[in-house]
Amino acid sequence: MLNKIKSVFSMLIIIITVMQISSCGKNTVELTLLTDNPGIAAAVEMYNAENPDVFITLHTADFIELSVIESVNPDIVIGSYIYSDGITGRLAPLKNIHVPEYGSITVPYSKNGEPLLIPLSFALPIITGSNKNGSSFSGAVTVAPEELMEKNSGFIKYNRKKIITNLGFSPLWNPETGYSVLISVYPEITDSIEAPDEKKSTELINYLKSWQTEIAGSPEDDEKFNKKYRYIPDEILIIEGRIQFAQTNFANWALLPDTVKKNLELRYLAVNGKIPVIETVYGGITAKGKKSVYSESFLKWLIKPENQAGLIRKLKQDGSKIFGFLGGLSTIEKVNQEVICSYYPEFISLLPENYYIKSSGPYPELWERITAEVIYPWIVSELSCSGREVTLQELYKKWSLTSLNYSF
């Protein structure tokens, strides 16, 4: 998932707002932008400096849902998982804007064929391994779960008491692995979380359990290894040879020091030959009339390669640890090739072709919370020997009764 450092940029928002108020003239068009993405603060700062006739005020939220939009009444909305039926129904069509190149990223359209959202950046699941003795992977861009299972047979080691001391990779270690498989084989889950297909969810858990048994022998042995060794970061365990692979994401990768990254290599986790998009940052407008023109102009500015490049460079110069463009790869290939790869050269050979990518959507509201608070715990519970067997539907019902009073 894209790592939202939401509390880090709150003070910056206040500073920007004060600066804007002091410079706002009588003929300035005032806009409000609602976002859950920390990289947008710098974008607004740049845009306001370049466009003195526009005054954009930021409003931030941990999660964007329809009630937040109705309360804030923003002109522009930028965030993850805002591709939901409730939110897109509140948006105005984008009249004169070009949707970026990655055609496999799902985009909602109005009845007249006009986009309601434009994809700005996206995140993919990453598997990392050691590059000590050549490549750990057979493919140049992706790795399949089957390969991770197969390579474990030559890696696993036991001590004299038949206790595992070295283990290749397990889906228990990071629930993002199970989630990546889930949205690949059962993409309809985003439409049916309230009453998920029990057969399909059971098939997923059985697949993950068979994967776990294949590599560790039993859930008990896997859990013992997990508790004994994985208090140390996975990247260090890979370098030391304790584990062979680990699941990570763009946000975590951006935080690693170069001294660690130089010993590692990356591939995207692909299921049935496709890399699932695990998060997409979208932009849209709710403004109508004159404000819609100015609101759309900001989005046009944001998808220009030179402006994305300037934003990435500014954040790097400011010491930000946000990966790439808004926490992921840009939906503009040129930005990935020429800018993101200049800061992360390990991605030069890992820029995925469009045919590799499988996108999902629409999502139910609060999908990010549902993923973290329902789906992840369900996967971990099912793969843990101490976990209580509970259906995904039961967990969701319990969560919805206790958590839907969330306020921003």
GIBEL-V535277 format. One record per backbone hydrogen bond with DSSP energy under -0.5 kcal/mol. CO is the residue of the C=O (numbers start at 0). NH is the residue of the N-H. If there is no record, write none. Layout:
[[CO NH] [CO NH]]
//
This chain:
[[1 3] [2 4] [3 5] [4 7] [4 8] [6 9] [8 12] [9 13] [10 14] [11 15] [12 16] [13 17] [14 18] [15 19] [16 20] [17 21] [18 22] [19 22] [19 23] [20 23] [24 27] [27 29] [28 54] [30 56] [31 74] [31 75] [32 58] [33 77] [34 60] [35 37] [36 39] [37 40] [38 42] [39 43] [40 44] [41 45] [42 46] [43 47] [44 48] [45 49] [46 50] [50 53] [52 28] [54 30] [54 56] [56 32] [58 34] [62 64] [64 67] [64 68] [65 69] [66 70] [67 71] [68 72] [74 285] [74 286] [75 33] [76 283] [77 35] [78 81] [78 281] [81 83] [82 361] [82 362] [83 87] [84 88] [86 89] [86 90] [87 90] [91 284] [92 94] [96 98] [100 102] [101 104] [103 105] [103 358] [107 115] [107 116] [109 112] [113 109] [114 93] [117 282] [119 330] [120 280] [121 328] [122 277] [122 278] [124 268] [125 247] [126 266] [127 245] [128 264] [130 133] [140 267] [142 269] [143 146] [143 147] [144 148] [145 149] [146 150] [147 151] [148 152] [149 152] [150 153] [151 154] [151 155] [156 164] [156 165] [158 161] [162 158] [165 156] [166 243] [167 243] [167 244] [169 172] [173 176] [173 177] [174 178] [175 179] [176 180] [177 181] [178 182] [179 183] [180 184] [181 185] [185 188] [186 189] [187 190] [187 191] [191 194] [192 195] [195 197] [196 200] [197 201] [198 202] [199 203] [200 204] [201 205] [202 206] [203 207] [204 208] [205 209] [206 210] [207 211] [208 212] [209 213] [210 214] [211 215] [212 216] [217 221] [218 222] [219 223] [220 224] [221 225] [222 226] [223 227] [224 228] [224 229] [225 229] [228 231] [232 235] [232 236] [233 237] [234 238] [235 239] [236 240] [236 241] [236 242] [237 240] [241 166] [243 129] [245 127] [247 125] [248 252] [249 253] [250 254] [251 254] [251 255] [252 255] [256 259] [256 260] [257 261] [259 262] [260 263] [262 130] [264 128] [266 126] [267 142] [267 269] [268 275] [269 144] [269 271] [270 273] [273 270] [273 275] [274 357] [275 124] [275 277] [278 122] [279 80] [279 281] [280 119] [280 120] [281 78] [282 117] [283 76] [284 91] [287 290] [288 291] [288 292] [289 292] [289 293] [290 294] [291 295] [292 296] [293 297] [294 298] [295 299] [296 300] [297 301] [298 302] [300 303] [303 306] [303 307] [304 308] [305 309] [306 310] [307 311] [308 312] [309 313] [310 314] [311 315] [312 316] [313 317] [314 319] [315 318] [322 326] [323 325] [324 327] [327 324] [328 121] [330 100] [330 101] [330 332] [331 334] [331 335] [332 336] [333 337] [334 338] [334 339] [335 340] [338 341] [338 342] [339 342] [339 343] [343 346] [344 347] [346 349] [347 350] [349 351] [352 355] [352 356] [353 356] [355 274] [357 276] [363 366] [365 369] [366 370] [367 371] [368 372] [369 373] [369 374] [370 375] [373 377] [374 378] [375 379] [376 380] [377 381] [378 382] [379 383] [383 386] [390 394] [391 395] [392 396] [393 397] [394 398] [395 399] [396 400] [397 401] [398 402] [399 403] [402 405]]
//
